[in-house]
Amino acid sequence: MSFKRVACGTQAHALCLDISSSGILFEASEAADVGRALEIRTFPADRITPPLTALIEVIRCTKTDEGHFRIVGAIKGIKSQAPDPINS
């Protein structure tokens, strides 16, 4: 998956650990500020599940023992669930 900071547009890659209809948990190499808006994009391994682009609000960010960051976000809106024409 990837995420982009809405305010400045910087993008980073992350590993999705859990996702539901209302939230997401992912691990990244950089922190995200609580309360900030991020645009996330998932790239599921199976071809049955389409990519997802959504807006989230960061509600928690904790540093792991390995130096990565576990980020929890509340999904505020779905932007797209259409197949990605680049990766199709």
C-alpha distance (Angstrom), angle and dihedral (degrees) to the residues before:
residue distance angle dihedral
M1 . . .
S2 3.76 . .
F3 3.77 135.2 .
K4 3.78 134.2 -158.2
R5 3.78 128.3 -158.9
V6 3.81 105.4 -123.0
A7 3.82 94.3 -151.0
C8 3.81 97.6 54.8
G9 3.81 105.9 11.8
T10 3.82 97.8 -125.4
Q11 3.78 112.5 151.1
A12 3.81 132.4 -151.8
H13 3.79 138.8 173.8
A14 3.79 123.9 -116.3
L15 3.80 143.3 171.7
C16 3.81 116.2 -110.6
L17 3.82 109.2 -136.3
D18 3.81 99.9 174.4
I19 3.78 137.6 -3.3
S20 3.80 133.9 -176.6
S21 3.78 136.6 168.4
S22 3.81 90.8 -84.4
G23 3.80 106.6 30.3
I24 3.78 151.7 13.2
L25 3.80 137.5 -143.3
F26 3.78 118.2 -158.3
E27 3.78 140.2 161.3
A28 3.79 122.9 -130.1
S29 3.78 138.2 171.8
E30 3.81 91.5 -122.1
A31 3.79 133.3 50.0
A32 3.80 127.2 -110.7
D33 3.80 122.2 -149.1
V34 3.80 117.2 -113.4
G35 3.79 110.9 -109.6
R36 3.81 94.1 24.8
A37 3.80 123.7 125.0
L38 3.79 119.5 -119.1
E39 3.78 131.3 -177.5
I40 3.79 109.8 -139.5
R41 3.78 129.9 -164.8
T42 3.78 123.0 -167.5
F43 3.79 125.0 -158.4
P44 3.84 106.5 -162.7
A45 3.80 116.7 -151.0
D46 3.81 93.1 -134.1
R47 3.80 120.3 71.1
I48 3.82 92.3 -137.0
T49 3.81 94.0 70.6
P50 3.82 113.3 64.7
P51 3.80 122.7 -138.7
L52 3.78 114.3 -89.4
T53 3.80 128.8 -144.1
A54 3.80 115.7 -169.3
L55 3.78 143.2 157.3
I56 3.79 116.1 -119.8
E57 3.78 137.7 -178.3
V58 3.81 114.7 -136.5
I59 3.80 108.8 -122.4
R60 3.82 100.0 169.8
C61 3.79 138.1 13.2
T62 3.80 121.2 -179.0
K63 3.78 130.9 175.1
T64 3.81 116.3 -123.8
D65 3.80 125.7 -140.7
E66 3.81 87.5 -105.4
G67 3.82 91.7 58.3
H68 3.81 97.6 -106.1
F69 3.80 125.0 119.1
R70 3.79 126.5 -117.3
I71 3.78 107.9 -149.0
V72 3.80 125.0 -166.0
G73 3.78 118.4 -164.2
A74 3.79 135.8 -177.3
I75 3.80 111.6 -134.7
K76 3.81 107.7 -123.3
G77 3.79 99.4 175.1
I78 3.79 143.7 -5.9
K79 3.79 114.3 -124.4
S80 3.81 99.4 -179.8
Q81 3.76 144.0 -7.9
A82 3.79 95.1 175.2
P83 3.79 120.1 124.6
D84 3.79 113.4 -92.0
P85 3.83 107.0 -111.8
I86 3.81 91.5 -155.8
N87 3.82 94.2 57.0
S88 3.82 98.3 34.1
